[in-house]
Amino acid sequence: MQWVFENKLDLVFVVVYQKILRLLYIEELLEIVKKDFMAMFPQQIANKTPVKYEDKFTKILKATELKFTEKQARKGPRAFNASKKAKAKGVTSNTSGKTASSSRSATTADSSEDGSDSPTSDGKDKSLEELENEAALRSKVRKMRTGPRRKGKDKAAKETKKSGKKMTKWDDTKVSKKEAEALDRSKTTTAEEEEAQLREKREAYIGEMEDSESEDFSDTDDESAASSGAESDSSQGWSFSKTRLGNFLSTVSGNKILEREDLEPVITPMHQMLISKNVASEVADELCESVITTVVGQRLESFTRISTVVRKALEAALLRILTPKKSTDVLREILQAKSEGRAYSIVFVGVNGVGKSTSLSKVCYYLKSKGVNVMIAACDTFRSGAVEQLNQHAKVLDVELFQKGYAKDPASVAKEAIKYGTENGYDCVLIDTAGRMQNNEPLMRALAKLVSNNEPDLVLFVGEALVGNDGIDQLSMFDRALADYSDRREPHRIDGIVVTKFDTIDDKVGAAVSMVYKTGQPIMFVGTGQKYTHLKKLNVRTVMRHLLQ
């Protein structure tokens, strides 16, 4: 089974087939069907109404299979008669399609040397094995009559065979100049080749500038869809009453003052639904308790269901959690720091492998596209290859990289980078740090020292959208460590969150709710792909719509 997502439209295209079949055209078929389906039914997709697609799919499937069959036929092996080997051995095809060959006797072999081959007497094609045997026999007879022939090519082959194996080179032996040049990787590429590689990477990971401008780091389509769906449960398109949670909530109705017992049949499935959407269990418990506290004691209006009241309370709670309590306009803060004559500094922290360097590069591209003069500081002096990785990002993005190599104090490197950025007129310095587990005390103390000594303008925690309880555990311990290990009376803690791999979770957006709920800090950006342009601002309405589906 293979599938492909279209997250913006909440579509999944699935192909199911027997595992024993090796169908190499499945990925191509999925892409063709995806593009054709989205082009044919834009209105039906928006309204989520049933469509008839069987006939068109059958045509696409047959056309794809035919195309693949023809492609395989062109790549198929040639017949023996058409090969160079057959021609060299004197095997050809006559006009009637029958194979011409000589008899197995030595006399016929002599005549074949003179070019007097005759077709077989029975008129039938001989097998490949018979043809090879006859060719070998003719070759032996020819050698017996003329003697062995020596050519320069054969002589060279014999000399190659007699060269023998080379002597083993041990580690303690002296390396020659030629071998040293072969091992030198610093001069293997010329300036032209390196520039060509950079152009290729920019085309692959950046693309056209209009691509990022068209996204504008927002999600207006999702927002409009959410607002239209929230107007009425009976309107066309997405309806809350048609979802699983809506079905659960619609089981209880009445016209009375609501009590806690009345909400139990509704709250239990709602709690399970939140956990299935990757909301941490602790956060789901507190959310449900908040809804109960809000709803208990309310009087139901006439013809109003309990599901409607509970849904409004849940929406209000989610809106309170996800709405930023402070400004998330980084550009305005950078301009303010520039007017003060200093470089704005942003530190990226998080556990190993969540995509800190990639997220830093995406933010760098976003700021640069808005006219900000950006510099990257490599303060991951622990992980092997971290500086080289950032160097590649810096080359593709055409920005300067400040680095002091490995085994240096990250706090000192960050301090020098901020000073260098301010003195050389940079508007913003993006500081990359080493990934570390939240329970590693020595590394957490080093991170707290970096933040405490340099007092950056913004500390961003980078976390995955795939995690549930682990995500809030990581974020809480990072935030607590910055406070516990700081030498300041008012320590600098986490200021914002960057959620990565947001395009891989479909409707399981609960990690975003959990992270914001535990720290009270806003989600500044979400990563939605591998390219530098795949960075967006969080759309609160979209998250709420996915949670309530």
Sequence and secondary structure as in RCSB ss.txt:
>XXXX:A:sequence
MQWVFENKLDLVFVVVYQKILRLLYIEELLEIVKKDFMAMFPQQIANKTPVKYEDKFTKILKATELKFTEKQARK
GPRAFNASKKAKAKGVTSNTSGKTASSSRSATTADSSEDGSDSPTSDGKDKSLEELENEAALRSKVRKMRTGPRR
KGKDKAAKETKKSGKKMTKWDDTKVSKKEAEALDRSKTTTAEEEEAQLREKREAYIGEMEDSESEDFSDTDDESA
ASSGAESDSSQGWSFSKTRLGNFLSTVSGNKILEREDLEPVITPMHQMLISKNVASEVADELCESVITTVVGQRL
ESFTRISTVVRKALEAALLRILTPKKSTDVLREILQAKSEGRAYSIVFVGVNGVGKSTSLSKVCYYLKSKGVNVM
IAACDTFRSGAVEQLNQHAKVLDVELFQKGYAKDPASVAKEAIKYGTENGYDCVLIDTAGRMQNNEPLMRALAKL
VSNNEPDLVLFVGEALVGNDGIDQLSMFDRALADYSDRREPHRIDGIVVTKFDTIDDKVGAAVSMVYKTGQPIMF
VGTGQKYTHLKKLNVRTVMRHLLQ
>XXXX:A:secstr
 EEEEEGGGTEEEEE   TT   TTHHHHHHHHHHHHHHH HHHHHHT     HHHHHHHHHHHHHHHHHHHHHT
S   GGGSHHHHHTT  B TTS BB   SSHHHHHHHHTT   B TT     HHHHHHHHHHHHHHHHHHH    
 HHHHHHHHHHTT       TTS   HHHHHHH  TTSS HHHHHHHHHHHHHHHT  HHHHHHHTT  HHHHHH
HHHHHH TTSSS  GGGSHHHHHHTT B SSB  HHHHHHHHHHHHHHHHHTT  HHHHHHHHHHHHHHHTT B 
 TT BHHHHHHHHHHHHHHHHHS SS   HHHHHHHHHHTTS EEEEEE STTS HHHHHHHHHHHHHHTT  EE
EEE   SSTTHHHHHHHHHHHHT EEEE  SSS HHHHHHHHHHHHHHTT SEEEEE     TT HHHHHHHHHH
HHHH  SEEEEEEETT SHHHHHHHHHHHHHHHHT  SSS     EEEEE GGGSTT  HHHHHHHHHH   EEE
EE SSSTT EE   HHHHHHHHH 
